[in-house]
Amino acid sequence: MTRTDLDPPTEKTRSDERQVDETTLILRLAEAVEQLAVAQAAADLELRCFTPEQAAAILGKTENWVVENIQARRIPFTYVGKSPRLTAAHIREIQAQGEVLPSKYANAA
């Protein structure tokens, strides 16, 4: 410990500390606002209905594949008016239908 450590803080030191505190608060506030925006975007996505064309792009399939499976009622969908639409939950369910888990009896490679 030196003699300068024992000196009372000067006005310049206090303003520097205040500046650091204000900068830290601004950065934390900016992060909080960004997190709220991401949460809002996720909520909007959950409520959105996708056309067969949009759903096909998400699933990596053709629009024709989606339409044929809707008509055959092999995949979940909903009607908005007379138009078939898929929600995010429907798309997740379609992805889960195709999941293949490894066999517990498979040979280890």
Phi and psi in degrees as GROMACS dihedral restraints (atoms count N, CA, C in turn):
[ dihedral_restraints ]
;  ai    aj    ak    al  type     phi  dphi    fc
    3     4     5     6     1  -109.0    20    10
    4     5     6     7     1   172.5    20    10
    6     7     8     9     1   -65.8    20    10
    7     8     9    10     1   -32.1    20    10
    9    10    11    12     1   -69.5    20    10
   10    11    12    13     1   -26.6    20    10
   12    13    14    15     1   -67.3    20    10
   13    14    15    16     1   -26.2    20    10
   15    16    17    18     1   -86.7    20    10
   16    17    18    19     1   -14.2    20    10
   18    19    20    21     1   -66.7    20    10
   19    20    21    22     1   144.9    20    10
   21    22    23    24     1   -65.6    20    10
   22    23    24    25     1   148.4    20    10
   24    25    26    27     1   -63.1    20    10
   25    26    27    28     1   140.6    20    10
   27    28    29    30     1   -83.3    20    10
   28    29    30    31     1   170.1    20    10
   30    31    32    33     1   -62.9    20    10
   31    32    33    34     1   -35.7    20    10
   33    34    35    36     1   -65.2    20    10
   34    35    36    37     1   -42.0    20    10
   36    37    38    39     1   -62.5    20    10
   37    38    39    40     1   -42.9    20    10
   39    40    41    42     1   -63.1    20    10
   40    41    42    43     1   -42.3    20    10
   42    43    44    45     1   -68.3    20    10
   43    44    45    46     1   -34.7    20    10
   45    46    47    48     1   -64.2    20    10
   46    47    48    49     1   -43.7    20    10
   48    49    50    51     1   -63.1    20    10
   49    50    51    52     1   -41.4    20    10
   51    52    53    54     1   -63.0    20    10
   52    53    54    55     1   -40.4    20    10
   54    55    56    57     1   -63.2    20    10
   55    56    57    58     1   -42.6    20    10
   57    58    59    60     1   -64.0    20    10
   58    59    60    61     1   -43.8    20    10
   60    61    62    63     1   -62.5    20    10
   61    62    63    64     1   -42.3    20    10
   63    64    65    66     1   -65.3    20    10
   64    65    66    67     1   -40.6    20    10
   66    67    68    69     1   -63.7    20    10
   67    68    69    70     1   -43.5    20    10
   69    70    71    72     1   -62.2    20    10
   70    71    72    73     1   -42.6    20    10
   72    73    74    75     1   -64.5    20    10
   73    74    75    76     1   -39.9    20    10
   75    76    77    78     1   -64.7    20    10
   76    77    78    79     1   -42.7    20    10
   78    79    80    81     1   -64.0    20    10
   79    80    81    82     1   -41.6    20    10
   81    82    83    84     1   -65.6    20    10
   82    83    84    85     1   -38.3    20    10
   84    85    86    87     1   -65.2    20    10
   85    86    87    88     1   -41.9    20    10
   87    88    89    90     1   -62.4    20    10
   88    89    90    91     1   -41.1    20    10
   90    91    92    93     1   -63.2    20    10
   91    92    93    94     1   -40.8    20    10
   93    94    95    96     1   -64.3    20    10
   94    95    96    97     1   -40.9    20    10
   96    97    98    99     1   -65.3    20    10
   97    98    99   100     1   -40.9    20    10
   99   100   101   102     1   -62.9    20    10
  100   101   102   103     1   -40.4    20    10
  102   103   104   105     1   -64.1    20    10
  103   104   105   106     1   -38.4    20    10
  105   106   107   108     1   -64.9    20    10
  106   107   108   109     1   -39.3    20    10
  108   109   110   111     1   -64.6    20    10
  109   110   111   112     1   -40.9    20    10
  111   112   113   114     1   -65.4    20    10
  112   113   114   115     1   -42.6    20    10
  114   115   116   117     1   -63.2    20    10
  115   116   117   118     1   -39.6    20    10
  117   118   119   120     1   -66.1    20    10
  118   119   120   121     1   -40.7    20    10
  120   121   122   123     1   -63.3    20    10
  121   122   123   124     1   -40.1    20    10
  123   124   125   126     1   -65.2    20    10
  124   125   126   127     1   -39.8    20    10
  126   127   128   129     1   -65.9    20    10
  127   128   129   130     1   -40.3    20    10
  129   130   131   132     1   -63.7    20    10
  130   131   132   133     1   -38.9    20    10
  132   133   134   135     1   -64.3    20    10
  133   134   135   136     1   -37.3    20    10
  135   136   137   138     1   -65.3    20    10
  136   137   138   139     1   -31.7    20    10
  138   139   140   141     1   -88.1    20    10
  139   140   141   142     1   -12.5    20    10
  141   142   143   144     1   -76.7    20    10
  142   143   144   145     1   143.8    20    10
  144   145   146   147     1  -107.1    20    10
  145   146   147   148     1   134.5    20    10
  147   148   149   150     1  -103.5    20    10
  148   149   150   151     1   141.7    20    10
  150   151   152   153     1   -72.4    20    10
  151   152   153   154     1   164.0    20    10
  153   154   155   156     1   -57.0    20    10
  154   155   156   157     1   -35.0    20    10
  156   157   158   159     1   -65.4    20    10
  157   158   159   160     1   -45.3    20    10
  159   160   161   162     1   -66.7    20    10
  160   161   162   163     1   -41.3    20    10
  162   163   164   165     1   -64.4    20    10
  163   164   165   166     1   -38.2    20    10
  165   166   167   168     1   -62.2    20    10
  166   167   168   169     1   -40.6    20    10
  168   169   170   171     1   -64.2    20    10
  169   170   171   172     1   -40.0    20    10
  171   172   173   174     1   -66.8    20    10
  172   173   174   175     1   -41.7    20    10
  174   175   176   177     1   -80.7    20    10
  175   176   177   178     1   -12.4    20    10
  177   178   179   180     1    75.1    20    10
  178   179   180   181     1    28.6    20    10
  180   181   182   183     1  -119.1    20    10
  181   182   183   184     1   177.7    20    10
  183   184   185   186     1   -88.5    20    10
  184   185   186   187     1   158.3    20    10
  186   187   188   189     1   -60.8    20    10
  187   188   189   190     1   -37.6    20    10
  189   190   191   192     1   -60.9    20    10
  190   191   192   193     1   -40.6    20    10
  192   193   194   195     1   -60.9    20    10
  193   194   195   196     1   -45.0    20    10
  195   196   197   198     1   -63.9    20    10
  196   197   198   199     1   -46.9    20    10
  198   199   200   201     1   -62.8    20    10
  199   200   201   202     1   -44.2    20    10
  201   202   203   204     1   -62.2    20    10
  202   203   204   205     1   -40.7    20    10
  204   205   206   207     1   -72.3    20    10
  205   206   207   208     1   -29.8    20    10
  207   208   209   210     1   -66.8    20    10
  208   209   210   211     1   -46.7    20    10
  210   211   212   213     1   -63.5    20    10
  211   212   213   214     1   -35.7    20    10
  213   214   215   216     1   -83.9    20    10
  214   215   216   217     1    -3.7    20    10
  216   217   218   219     1    58.0    20    10
  217   218   219   220     1    39.9    20    10
  219   220   221   222     1   -92.2    20    10
  220   221   222   223     1   -16.2    20    10
  222   223   224   225     1  -126.3    20    10
  223   224   225   226     1   151.9    20    10
  225   226   227   228     1   -73.2    20    10
  226   227   228   229     1   145.2    20    10
  228   229   230   231     1  -161.0    20    10
  229   230   231   232     1   174.9    20    10
  231   232   233   234     1  -138.4    20    10
  232   233   234   235     1   158.8    20    10
  234   235   236   237     1  -100.3    20    10
  235   236   237   238     1   134.2    20    10
  237   238   239   240     1  -114.3    20    10
  238   239   240   241     1   103.0    20    10
  240   241   242   243     1    69.9    20    10
  241   242   243   244     1  -123.2    20    10
  243   244   245   246     1  -104.3    20    10
  244   245   246   247     1     3.7    20    10
  246   247   248   249     1  -100.0    20    10
  247   248   249   250     1   131.6    20    10
  249   250   251   252     1   -74.3    20    10
  250   251   252   253     1   137.1    20    10
  252   253   254   255     1  -137.2    20    10
  253   254   255   256     1   155.1    20    10
  255   256   257   258     1  -120.8    20    10
  256   257   258   259     1   136.0    20    10
  258   259   260   261     1   -94.1    20    10
  259   260   261   262     1   173.5    20    10
  261   262   263   264     1   -61.4    20    10
  262   263   264   265     1   -37.3    20    10
  264   265   266   267     1   -64.5    20    10
  265   266   267   268     1   -39.1    20    10
  267   268   269   270     1   -63.0    20    10
  268   269   270   271     1   -43.4    20    10
  270   271   272   273     1   -65.3    20    10
  271   272   273   274     1   -40.8    20    10
  273   274   275   276     1   -62.5    20    10
  274   275   276   277     1   -38.9    20    10
  276   277   278   279     1   -66.7    20    10
  277   278   279   280     1   -39.5    20    10
  279   280   281   282     1   -62.5    20    10
  280   281   282   283     1   -42.2    20    10
  282   283   284   285     1   -64.3    20    10
  283   284   285   286     1   -38.8    20    10
  285   286   287   288     1   -69.0    20    10
  286   287   288   289     1   -31.0    20    10
  288   289   290   291     1   -62.2    20    10
  289   290   291   292     1   -30.6    20    10
  291   292   293   294     1   -91.6    20    10
  292   293   294   295     1     2.6    20    10
  294   295   296   297     1   -70.1    20    10
  295   296   297   298     1   133.7    20    10
  297   298   299   300     1  -122.1    20    10
  298   299   300   301     1   121.4    20    10
  300   301   302   303     1   -94.9    20    10
  301   302   303   304     1   149.0    20    10
  303   304   305   306     1   -67.4    20    10
  304   305   306   307     1   147.9    20    10
  306   307   308   309     1   -74.5    20    10
  307   308   309   310     1   139.3    20    10
  309   310   311   312     1   -73.0    20    10
  310   311   312   313     1   -11.6    20    10
  312   313   314   315     1   -98.9    20    10
  313   314   315   316     1     3.6    20    10
  315   316   317   318     1   -67.5    20    10
  316   317   318   319     1   147.7    20    10
  318   319   320   321     1   -72.1    20    10
  319   320   321   322     1   136.9    20    10
  321   322   323   324     1   -73.7    20    10
  322   323   324   325     1   134.1    20    10
